[in-house]
Amino acid sequence: MNIAPNILNAVNEWLTPTFDKETQAAVKELMTTSPKELEESFYKNLEFGTGGMRGVMGIGNNRINKYTLGKNTQGLSDYLHEVFPNEPLKVVIAYDCRHNSNTLAKVVADVFSANGIQVYLFSDLRPTPELSFALKYLGCQCGIVLTASHNPPEYNGYKVYWQDGGQIVPPQDAAIINIIENLSYDKIKFDANESLIKYIDTEIDKAFVKSSIENASFNTPAEAKDNLHIVFTSLHGTSIKSIPDTLSQAGYKNVHIVPEQAIPDGDFPTVKSPNPEEPEALTMALALAEKTNSDIVVGTDPDCDRLGVAVRDNDGKLILLNGNQTMVLMTSFLLKQWKKAGKLNGKQFVGSTIVSTPMIMELATSYGVECKVGLTGFKWIAKMIKDFPELQFIGGGEESFGFMVGDAVRDKDAVAATLLICEVAAQAKAAGSSVYKELLQLYVENGFYKEYLVSLTKKGMEGLEEINQMMINLRQNPLKEINGQRVIMVEDYDSSIALNLLSGEESTMDIPKSNVLIYYTEDGSKICARPSGTEPKIKFYISVNAEIESVSDFDEAEKFLDGKIQNIIADMQLK
C-alpha cells in the first residue's frame, strides 16, 4: 500500500501509546481493509469554517472524535488562561440529538475541568440558541455546542462561542487555531476534575423561554392568536425542548406537533435530510397542515437555529417560503413595530450578509434604518452588535433560513424566529390579510427580488481540488457577460478588491477576507460563488429582480425572473 508521506506521518502518530488501544486497533484495521478511507481520515486536519468545526465521526485527524475535540478543547483552555489570566474561568457546554453528542460533550467538559475551568454542562440536549443565551446569562467567557446542524447522521461538530454570546471571529479564531495546531495530542488533559462540572437545566430553560417571548412578542391580541392554527415539526431535533413551551406561554393554543418527528433521534428516520431548506423535510408537516386546515407550518433543523416556513397562497395552497422571503417578512414586521412604538430615531440597524437578498437594504432604507452587511454566517451579525454599541440592533438574517431577533441571543435562533413569524401570521390574518399577501405587497413597495441557490457537492480530496479550481478559474478568467448581460462589477473578497469592468477602476473593500466572488450585471442581477466552510460543496447564490406596479403583476414577473435564473444557470454551466 502506497501512502503519501504526510498521511503516513499522521497515521503513525495515531499508533503511539498516546492513543488508546481501541483507537490504534481501528487505525490498523483501516490500513489493511480501507486504504481510501484511511486517506480521507488522515490527509488533513479538520478546520474551523463559518459554522465552526464539522465533520464525519470516526478515527483520524480529519474526523470528529475524542482526540480531535480534546485537542481543540485543550488549545482553547490554554487560550482562555492566556487571555483572562486573572479571572476565574467559566464555560458552558450544550449538545444536540446526534449520535455521540452527549459522550463527546462530556469529553469536552472533562478537558476544560482538568485545566481548572468551571464547566456548566446541560444535563440533556438543548437548542443551539439556548447555548448562546446561557453563556451571557451565566457570565461565561466561552461556550461550546456539539452539533452538526442539518448534516447527515454520520456527522458531528464543535462550535465555539465567546463572552458576547456570538461565535468566535478574527483575530481570535486564528489565535486559537494557531495554538491548537501547535499542540501535540499527548498534551491533552483528559482526567476530569468532577468538582468543577455543574449540570444545568430548568433555571436556564425558563429564563431562555421568557427572554424569547419578550423579544419576539408584539402586542398581538389574544383573539388573533386563538384564530391562528400552526403546525410545528422539530424534525427529530432539539427544538422540541423549547418551541412548544414558548408558543404556549406566548398564548398560542392551536399548535399541532408532528408526532412522528417529535422524538429526538440522530438517525432522522422520517426524512432524507433534516434540513428545513429542503422541501421534502416538511412533507409530513404539510400533510398535517392540510388535515388540520392550519394557516402556517414551521419546521426547524436538529440544533434549532434554522427554520423553514410554509404559508397559504391566494388560492389556499400551502407553499414553502425561502430564507430570503422569511427574512424580508420578519424584518419588515419588526421595522413596522418599532416605528409604531416610536422607537426609530436613526440609531438602529438591521443586519444581513453578502449572499442574502439585496431587497433587505431597500426595505431598511424605506424606514430610514441602516442595513449593515457582513460575510456569510451569523457570527458576523453578532460582531456588528459588538462593534457598534451605540446602535440598537433590531434584527437580522441571511438566506440560509436563519434569523435573529434582538441581541439576547447572538446567533441564528429558530425559537424566537418561530414565535415572530407566528406573530406576523396572526396579525396579518386578524387584519384580513395573510403572510403571503404581505409578502406580495412588500414586492410592490420595494421591488420584486427573487433568489435561487445552486449547491454543487464535490466530496473527498478530488472534490476539494475541483472546487478550488472552479474558484481559480472564476478569478483568473472573470466572466465578461452572463445571460447576455455585461458584467459591470466583480467583488473578490479574498483579495478585498472590487473591480469595475467598465472603467477598469479598482477599489478596496473594508471587510474581512473570505473565499467569495460576486458578479454584478448591468440588469441588476447578482451571482455569488462561495465554497462552503463546513461541507464539501460550492454554492452559487443567484439574485434577480424586477419592478412590479401591483400585486396583479406578480405572476407574470415571477415567470420572467424564473426564466432569467434558468438562463443564468445554463450560461454558467452550473449543473
C-alpha positions as CSV (number, residue, x, y, z in Angstrom):
1,M,0.0,0.0,0.0
2,N,1.4,3.4,-1.1
3,I,0.6,6.1,1.5
4,A,1.6,9.7,1.0
5,P,4.3,10.9,3.5
6,N,2.1,13.4,5.2
7,I,-0.7,10.8,5.7
8,L,1.8,8.2,6.9
9,N,3.2,10.6,9.5
10,A,-0.3,11.3,10.8
11,V,-1.2,7.6,10.8
12,N,2.0,6.6,12.7
13,E,1.3,9.2,15.4
14,W,-2.1,7.6,16.0
15,L,-0.4,4.3,16.5
16,T,1.6,5.5,19.5
17,P,0.6,4.9,23.2
18,T,-0.8,8.5,23.4
19,F,-4.0,6.9,21.8
20,D,-6.0,4.2,23.5
21,K,-5.6,0.6,22.3
22,E,-9.1,0.6,20.7
23,T,-8.2,3.6,18.5
24,Q,-4.8,2.0,17.5
25,A,-6.6,-1.2,16.5
26,A,-9.1,0.7,14.4
27,V,-6.3,2.6,12.6
28,K,-4.6,-0.8,11.8
29,E,-7.9,-2.1,10.5
30,L,-8.3,0.8,8.1
31,M,-4.7,0.3,6.9
32,T,-5.5,-3.3,5.8
33,T,-9.1,-3.1,4.7
34,S,-9.9,0.5,3.7
35,P,-6.9,2.4,2.3
36,K,-9.2,5.0,0.7
37,E,-11.0,5.7,4.0
38,L,-7.6,5.9,5.7
39,E,-6.6,8.6,3.3
40,E,-9.8,10.5,3.8
41,S,-9.4,10.2,7.6
42,F,-5.8,11.5,7.8
43,Y,-5.0,13.7,4.8
44,K,-5.7,16.9,6.6
45,N,-6.8,18.4,10.0
46,L,-10.4,19.3,10.4
47,E,-10.7,23.1,10.1
48,F,-12.9,25.8,11.5
49,G,-15.3,27.1,8.9
50,T,-18.2,29.6,9.0
51,G,-20.1,27.3,11.3
52,G,-17.2,26.0,13.4
53,M,-15.7,22.6,13.0
54,R,-17.9,20.0,11.4
55,G,-17.1,16.5,10.0
56,V,-17.7,12.8,9.8
57,M,-17.3,10.9,13.1
58,G,-14.5,8.3,13.2
59,I,-10.8,7.9,13.9
60,G,-8.2,10.3,12.4
61,N,-7.3,13.9,12.4
62,N,-9.8,14.6,9.7
63,R,-12.7,13.1,11.8
64,I,-14.7,14.1,14.8
65,N,-13.6,12.0,17.8
66,K,-12.5,12.4,21.4
67,Y,-8.9,13.2,20.4
68,T,-9.7,15.9,17.8
69,L,-12.2,17.5,20.1
70,G,-9.9,17.0,23.1
71,K,-7.1,18.8,21.2
72,N,-9.4,21.7,20.3
73,T,-10.5,22.0,23.9
74,Q,-7.0,21.8,25.3
75,G,-5.9,24.5,22.9
76,L,-9.0,26.6,23.8
77,S,-8.2,26.1,27.5
78,D,-4.7,27.3,27.0
79,Y,-6.0,30.4,25.1
80,L,-8.5,31.2,27.9
81,H,-5.8,31.1,30.5
82,E,-3.7,33.4,28.3
83,V,-6.4,35.9,27.6
84,F,-8.1,36.0,31.0
85,P,-5.0,35.5,33.3
86,N,-6.5,36.9,36.5
87,E,-10.1,35.8,36.2
88,P,-12.0,32.7,37.3
89,L,-12.8,30.9,34.1
90,K,-16.2,29.6,33.2
91,V,-17.5,27.8,30.1
92,V,-20.9,26.4,29.2
93,I,-21.5,23.3,27.0
94,A,-24.6,22.2,25.1
95,Y,-25.2,19.4,22.7
96,D,-27.8,18.2,20.2
97,C,-29.5,14.9,19.3
98,R,-26.7,13.5,17.2
99,H,-25.0,10.2,17.9
100,N,-22.2,10.5,20.5
101,S,-23.1,14.2,21.2
102,N,-23.6,13.5,24.9
103,T,-20.4,11.5,25.3
104,L,-18.4,14.0,23.3
105,A,-19.8,16.8,25.3
106,K,-18.6,15.1,28.5
107,V,-15.1,14.6,27.0
108,V,-15.0,18.4,26.3
109,A,-16.2,19.1,29.8
110,D,-13.6,16.8,31.2
111,V,-10.8,18.6,29.4
112,F,-11.9,22.0,30.5
113,S,-12.3,20.9,34.1
114,A,-8.9,19.2,34.0
115,N,-7.5,22.7,33.1
116,G,-9.1,24.3,36.2
117,I,-12.0,25.8,34.4
118,Q,-15.6,25.8,35.8
119,V,-17.9,24.0,33.5
120,Y,-21.7,24.3,33.2
121,L,-22.9,21.3,31.2
122,F,-26.5,20.9,30.1
123,S,-27.9,17.7,31.5
124,D,-29.7,16.8,28.3
125,L,-29.8,18.0,24.7
126,R,-30.7,21.7,24.1
127,P,-31.2,24.1,21.2
128,T,-28.1,25.9,20.0
129,P,-29.5,29.4,20.6
130,E,-30.0,28.5,24.3
131,L,-26.3,27.9,24.5
132,S,-25.7,31.5,23.3
133,F,-28.2,32.8,25.8
134,A,-26.8,30.7,28.7
135,L,-23.3,32.0,28.0
136,K,-24.3,35.5,28.7
137,Y,-26.8,34.6,31.5
138,L,-24.1,32.7,33.4
139,G,-21.4,35.2,32.7
140,C,-19.1,32.7,31.0
141,Q,-16.1,33.6,28.9
142,C,-16.7,30.8,26.4
143,G,-19.3,28.4,25.2
144,I,-19.3,25.2,23.2
145,V,-22.1,23.4,21.4
146,L,-21.7,19.9,20.0
147,T,-23.7,19.9,16.8
148,A,-23.6,19.4,13.0
149,S,-26.7,21.3,12.3
150,H,-28.6,19.6,9.4
151,N,-25.8,17.4,8.1
152,P,-26.3,13.7,7.6
153,P,-26.3,11.3,10.6
154,E,-22.7,10.4,10.4
155,Y,-21.6,14.0,11.1
156,N,-21.0,15.9,14.3
157,G,-19.3,19.2,15.1
158,Y,-18.0,21.7,17.6
159,K,-18.9,25.4,17.6
160,V,-17.1,27.9,19.8
161,Y,-18.8,31.0,21.3
162,W,-17.2,33.9,23.1
163,Q,-18.3,36.0,26.0
164,D,-20.6,38.3,24.0
165,G,-22.7,35.2,23.0
166,G,-21.5,35.2,19.4
167,Q,-19.3,32.7,17.6
168,I,-15.6,33.4,17.5
169,V,-14.3,35.8,14.8
170,P,-10.9,37.1,13.7
171,P,-8.4,37.6,15.2
172,Q,-9.5,35.2,18.0
173,D,-10.2,32.3,15.6
174,A,-6.7,32.4,14.1
175,A,-5.0,32.7,17.5
176,I,-7.0,29.7,18.8
177,I,-6.3,27.7,15.7
178,N,-2.6,28.5,15.9
179,I,-2.4,27.2,19.5
180,I,-4.4,24.0,18.5
181,E,-2.2,23.3,15.5
182,N,1.0,23.6,17.6
183,L,-0.4,21.3,20.3
184,S,0.6,17.7,20.4
185,Y,-2.0,15.1,21.3
186,D,-0.1,13.9,24.3
187,K,-0.6,17.4,25.9
188,I,-4.4,16.9,26.2
189,K,-5.6,16.7,29.8
190,F,-8.4,14.1,29.8
191,D,-8.6,13.5,33.6
192,A,-11.7,15.4,34.7
193,N,-12.0,17.4,37.9
194,E,-15.6,16.5,38.5
195,S,-16.0,19.1,41.2
196,L,-15.7,21.8,38.5
197,I,-18.5,20.3,36.4
198,K,-22.0,21.5,37.2
199,Y,-25.1,20.2,35.4
200,I,-27.7,22.8,34.4
201,D,-31.2,22.7,33.1
202,T,-34.6,24.1,34.3
203,E,-33.4,27.5,35.5
204,I,-31.8,28.3,32.2
205,D,-34.7,26.9,30.2
206,K,-37.2,29.1,32.0
207,A,-35.1,32.2,31.5
208,F,-34.5,31.4,27.8
209,V,-38.2,31.0,27.1
210,K,-39.1,34.2,29.0
211,S,-36.4,36.1,27.0
212,S,-37.6,34.7,23.7
213,I,-41.2,35.8,24.4
214,E,-40.1,39.3,25.5
215,N,-38.1,39.8,22.3
216,A,-40.5,38.3,19.7
217,S,-43.9,39.3,21.0
218,F,-45.6,42.4,19.7
219,N,-49.0,43.0,21.4
220,T,-50.9,40.5,19.2
221,P,-54.5,40.3,20.6
222,A,-55.5,37.0,22.2
223,E,-58.3,36.6,19.7
224,A,-55.8,36.8,16.8
225,K,-53.6,34.1,18.5
226,D,-56.6,31.9,19.0
227,N,-57.6,32.2,15.3
228,L,-54.1,31.1,14.1
229,H,-53.6,27.4,13.5
230,I,-50.0,26.3,13.5
231,V,-48.2,23.1,12.5
232,F,-44.8,22.6,14.0
233,T,-42.1,19.9,13.5
234,S,-38.8,19.6,15.3
235,L,-37.5,17.1,12.6
236,H,-36.3,14.8,15.4
237,G,-34.1,17.6,16.8
238,T,-33.7,19.8,19.9
239,S,-36.4,22.4,19.3
240,I,-39.0,20.2,20.9
241,K,-37.3,21.3,24.2
242,S,-38.2,25.0,23.7
243,I,-40.6,25.9,20.9
244,P,-43.8,24.3,22.1
245,D,-43.3,25.9,25.6
246,T,-42.5,29.2,24.0
247,L,-45.6,29.2,21.8
248,S,-47.8,28.1,24.6
249,Q,-46.6,30.6,27.1
250,A,-46.9,33.3,24.4
251,G,-50.6,32.5,24.1
252,Y,-50.8,30.3,21.0
253,K,-53.1,27.4,21.8
254,N,-53.7,25.8,18.4
255,V,-50.3,24.2,17.8
256,H,-50.3,20.8,16.1
257,I,-47.0,19.0,16.5
258,V,-46.0,16.3,14.0
259,P,-45.9,13.3,16.4
260,E,-43.7,11.0,14.3
261,Q,-40.9,13.7,14.3
262,A,-41.2,14.9,17.9
263,I,-38.8,12.4,19.4
264,P,-35.1,13.4,19.1
265,D,-33.3,10.9,17.0
266,G,-29.8,11.2,15.5
267,D,-30.8,8.9,12.6
268,F,-33.6,11.3,11.5
269,P,-35.6,8.3,10.3
270,T,-38.5,10.1,8.7
271,V,-36.5,12.4,6.4
272,K,-33.7,12.1,3.8
273,S,-32.2,15.2,5.3
274,P,-33.3,17.0,8.5
275,N,-32.8,20.4,6.8
276,P,-35.9,22.7,6.6
277,E,-34.3,24.3,3.5
278,E,-35.2,21.0,1.7
279,P,-38.9,20.9,0.7
280,E,-39.0,17.1,1.4
281,A,-38.2,17.6,5.0
282,L,-41.6,19.3,5.6
283,T,-43.7,16.7,3.8
284,M,-45.2,15.3,7.0
285,A,-45.8,18.7,8.4
286,L,-47.6,19.9,5.2
287,A,-49.8,16.8,5.3
288,L,-50.8,17.5,8.9
289,A,-51.5,21.2,8.0
290,E,-53.9,20.0,5.3
291,K,-55.6,17.7,7.8
292,T,-55.9,20.4,10.4
293,N,-56.6,23.2,7.9
294,S,-53.7,25.2,9.5
295,D,-52.5,28.6,8.4
296,I,-48.8,28.2,8.8
297,V,-46.2,25.4,9.0
298,V,-42.8,25.8,10.8
299,G,-40.0,23.2,10.8
300,T,-36.6,23.5,12.5
301,D,-33.3,21.8,11.9
302,P,-31.8,19.4,14.6
303,D,-29.9,22.1,16.5
304,C,-32.8,24.6,16.2
305,D,-31.1,27.6,14.6
306,R,-32.8,27.4,11.2
307,L,-36.5,27.4,10.4
308,G,-38.5,26.5,7.3
309,V,-41.9,28.1,6.8
310,A,-44.9,27.3,4.7
311,V,-47.9,29.5,4.3
312,R,-51.1,29.5,2.2
313,D,-51.1,31.5,-1.1
314,N,-54.0,33.4,-2.5
315,D,-55.6,30.1,-3.7
316,G,-55.3,28.5,-0.3
317,K,-52.4,26.2,-1.4
318,L,-49.5,25.7,1.1
319,I,-46.3,27.0,-0.4
320,L,-42.8,26.9,1.1
321,L,-41.0,30.3,1.6
322,N,-37.3,30.5,1.1
323,G,-34.9,32.0,3.7
324,N,-34.8,35.4,1.9
325,Q,-38.6,35.7,1.9
326,T,-38.9,34.8,5.6
327,M,-36.1,37.3,6.4
328,V,-37.8,40.1,4.5
329,L,-41.2,39.4,6.1
330,M,-39.8,39.3,9.7
331,T,-37.5,42.3,9.2
332,S,-40.4,44.3,7.7
333,F,-42.7,43.3,10.6
334,L,-40.0,44.4,13.2
335,L,-39.4,47.7,11.5
336,K,-43.2,48.4,11.4
337,Q,-43.5,47.5,15.1
338,W,-40.5,49.7,16.1
339,K,-41.9,52.6,14.0
340,K,-45.4,52.2,15.5
341,A,-43.8,52.3,19.0
342,G,-41.9,55.5,18.1
343,K,-38.5,53.7,18.7
344,L,-36.9,54.6,15.4
345,N,-34.6,57.6,15.8
346,G,-31.7,56.9,13.4
347,K,-29.7,54.9,15.9
348,Q,-30.9,51.5,14.9
349,F,-29.7,48.9,12.4
350,V,-30.6,45.6,10.8
351,G,-28.0,43.0,9.8
352,S,-27.6,40.9,6.6
353,T,-24.9,39.1,4.7
354,I,-23.3,39.4,1.2
355,V,-25.1,36.3,-0.1
356,S,-28.6,37.4,1.0
357,T,-31.2,39.3,-0.9
358,P,-30.4,42.9,-1.7
359,M,-34.1,43.6,-1.0
360,I,-33.3,43.9,2.7
361,M,-31.3,47.0,2.0
362,E,-34.2,48.6,0.1
363,L,-36.6,47.7,3.0
364,A,-34.3,49.2,5.6
365,T,-33.8,52.4,3.6
366,S,-37.6,52.8,3.3
367,Y,-37.7,53.1,7.1
368,G,-34.6,55.3,7.4
369,V,-32.7,52.4,9.1
370,E,-29.1,51.4,8.3
371,C,-28.6,47.9,6.9
372,K,-25.1,46.5,7.8
373,V,-23.9,43.7,5.5
374,G,-21.2,41.2,6.5
375,L,-19.7,38.0,5.4
376,T,-21.8,34.7,5.4
377,G,-22.6,33.4,8.9
378,F,-24.3,34.9,11.9
379,K,-21.0,35.4,13.8
380,W,-20.6,38.4,11.6
381,I,-24.0,39.8,12.5
382,A,-23.2,39.2,16.2
383,K,-19.9,41.0,15.6
384,M,-21.9,44.0,14.3
385,I,-23.7,44.3,17.6
386,K,-20.4,44.3,19.5
387,D,-18.7,46.7,17.1
388,F,-21.5,49.3,17.2
389,P,-22.6,49.5,20.8
390,E,-24.0,53.0,20.2
391,L,-26.6,51.5,17.8
392,Q,-29.6,49.3,18.7
393,F,-29.9,46.0,16.8
394,I,-33.4,45.4,15.6
395,G,-32.9,42.0,13.9
396,G,-31.1,40.3,11.1
397,G,-30.9,37.3,9.0
398,E,-29.4,35.5,6.0
399,E,-30.7,33.4,3.1
400,S,-29.9,30.1,4.9
401,F,-33.2,30.1,6.7
402,G,-31.9,31.8,9.8
403,F,-33.0,34.9,11.7
404,M,-32.0,36.7,14.9
405,V,-34.4,38.9,16.9
406,G,-32.8,41.5,19.1
407,D,-29.5,40.7,20.9
408,A,-30.4,38.3,23.7
409,V,-29.1,35.5,21.5
410,R,-26.1,36.3,19.3
411,D,-26.7,33.6,16.7
412,K,-29.5,32.5,14.4
413,D,-32.3,31.5,16.6
414,A,-35.3,29.4,15.5
415,V,-37.0,29.7,18.9
416,A,-37.6,33.5,18.8
417,A,-38.0,33.4,15.0
418,T,-40.8,30.8,15.1
419,L,-42.7,33.0,17.6
420,L,-42.0,36.1,15.5
421,I,-43.3,34.5,12.2
422,C,-46.4,33.4,14.1
423,E,-46.9,37.0,15.3
424,V,-46.6,38.1,11.6
425,A,-49.2,35.5,10.6
426,A,-51.6,36.1,13.5
427,Q,-51.7,39.9,13.0
428,A,-52.0,39.6,9.2
429,K,-54.9,37.1,9.5
430,A,-56.7,39.4,12.0
431,A,-56.4,42.3,9.6
432,G,-58.0,40.2,6.8
433,S,-54.6,39.7,5.1
434,S,-52.1,36.8,5.1
435,V,-48.4,36.2,5.3
436,Y,-48.4,35.6,1.5
437,K,-50.3,38.8,0.8
438,E,-48.0,40.8,3.0
439,L,-45.0,39.4,1.0
440,L,-46.5,40.4,-2.3
441,Q,-47.2,43.9,-1.1
442,L,-43.6,44.2,0.0
443,Y,-42.5,43.3,-3.6
444,V,-44.7,46.1,-4.9
445,E,-43.2,48.6,-2.5
446,N,-39.6,47.6,-2.6
447,G,-39.1,45.7,-5.9
448,F,-39.6,42.0,-6.6
449,Y,-36.3,40.3,-5.7
450,K,-36.1,36.6,-6.5
451,E,-33.2,34.4,-5.3
452,Y,-32.1,30.9,-6.2
453,L,-29.3,28.7,-4.7
454,V,-27.3,26.2,-6.8
455,S,-25.3,23.9,-4.5
456,L,-22.8,21.5,-6.1
457,T,-21.5,18.7,-3.9
458,K,-17.8,17.6,-4.5
459,K,-16.7,15.0,-1.9
460,G,-13.2,14.0,-0.8
461,M,-9.8,15.2,-1.9
462,E,-10.7,15.2,-5.6
463,G,-13.8,17.2,-4.8
464,L,-11.8,19.8,-2.8
465,E,-9.4,20.2,-5.7
466,E,-12.3,20.6,-8.2
467,I,-13.9,23.3,-6.0
468,N,-10.6,25.1,-5.7
469,Q,-10.0,25.0,-9.4
470,M,-13.5,26.4,-10.1
471,M,-12.7,29.4,-7.9
472,I,-9.3,29.9,-9.6
473,N,-10.9,29.9,-13.0
474,L,-13.6,32.5,-11.9
475,R,-10.8,34.7,-10.5
476,Q,-8.2,34.4,-13.3
477,N,-10.7,34.5,-16.1
478,P,-13.6,36.6,-14.9
479,L,-16.8,36.3,-16.9
480,K,-17.4,39.4,-19.0
481,E,-21.0,38.5,-19.8
482,I,-23.7,36.4,-18.1
483,N,-27.0,35.6,-19.9
484,G,-26.4,38.3,-22.5
485,Q,-25.8,41.0,-19.9
486,R,-22.4,42.7,-19.4
487,V,-20.7,42.1,-16.0
488,I,-20.1,45.6,-14.6
489,M,-18.5,44.7,-11.3
490,V,-16.6,41.8,-9.7
491,E,-16.1,41.8,-5.9
492,D,-13.3,39.4,-4.8
493,Y,-13.5,39.0,-1.0
494,D,-10.3,37.1,-0.9
495,S,-8.2,40.0,-2.3
496,S,-10.6,42.7,-0.8
497,I,-10.7,44.2,-4.3
498,A,-13.8,45.4,-6.2
499,L,-13.1,45.7,-9.9
500,N,-15.3,47.9,-12.2
501,L,-15.1,46.1,-15.5
502,L,-16.4,49.1,-17.5
503,S,-13.9,51.6,-16.2
504,G,-11.1,49.3,-15.0
505,E,-11.2,51.1,-11.7
506,E,-10.3,49.1,-8.6
507,S,-11.4,49.9,-5.0
508,T,-10.6,48.3,-1.7
509,M,-13.4,46.7,0.3
510,D,-13.3,47.1,4.1
511,I,-14.4,43.7,5.1
512,P,-12.6,40.6,6.4
513,K,-11.2,38.3,3.7
514,S,-13.2,35.3,2.6
515,N,-13.1,33.0,-0.4
516,V,-16.1,34.6,-2.1
517,L,-16.6,36.1,-5.6
518,I,-19.6,38.2,-6.5
519,Y,-20.5,39.2,-10.1
520,Y,-23.0,42.1,-10.8
521,T,-24.5,42.5,-14.3
522,E,-25.9,45.6,-15.9
523,D,-29.6,44.5,-15.4
524,G,-29.1,44.3,-11.6
525,S,-28.5,40.5,-11.4
526,K,-26.1,39.3,-8.7
527,I,-24.3,36.0,-8.8
528,C,-22.2,34.9,-5.8
529,A,-19.7,32.0,-5.8
530,R,-18.7,30.6,-2.4
531,P,-17.2,27.3,-1.3
532,S,-18.9,26.1,1.9
533,G,-16.7,26.3,5.1
534,T,-18.2,23.2,6.7
535,E,-19.4,21.0,3.8
536,P,-17.9,19.6,0.6
537,K,-19.9,22.0,-1.5
538,I,-19.6,25.1,-3.7
539,K,-22.6,27.3,-3.7
540,F,-23.8,29.8,-6.3
541,Y,-26.3,32.4,-5.0
542,I,-28.3,34.0,-7.8
543,S,-30.4,37.1,-7.3
544,V,-32.6,38.8,-10.0
545,N,-35.2,41.5,-9.7
546,A,-38.0,43.4,-11.5
547,E,-40.3,46.2,-10.7
548,I,-44.0,45.5,-10.3
549,E,-46.7,48.1,-10.1
550,S,-49.4,46.0,-8.4
551,V,-49.9,42.6,-6.9
552,S,-51.6,41.5,-10.1
553,D,-48.3,41.8,-11.9
554,F,-46.6,39.2,-9.7
555,D,-47.3,36.0,-11.6
556,E,-46.0,37.4,-14.9
557,A,-43.0,38.9,-13.3
558,E,-42.2,35.6,-11.5
559,K,-42.3,33.7,-14.8
560,F,-39.9,36.2,-16.3
561,L,-37.5,36.0,-13.3
562,D,-37.6,32.2,-13.2
563,G,-36.6,32.2,-16.9
564,K,-33.8,34.6,-16.2
565,I,-32.5,32.4,-13.3
566,Q,-32.5,29.2,-15.5
567,N,-30.7,31.1,-18.3
568,I,-28.0,32.2,-15.9
569,I,-27.6,28.6,-14.6
570,A,-27.3,27.3,-18.2
571,D,-25.0,30.1,-19.3
572,M,-22.6,29.4,-16.3
573,Q,-23.0,25.6,-16.7
574,L,-23.9,25.2,-13.1
575,K,-25.4,21.7,-13.4
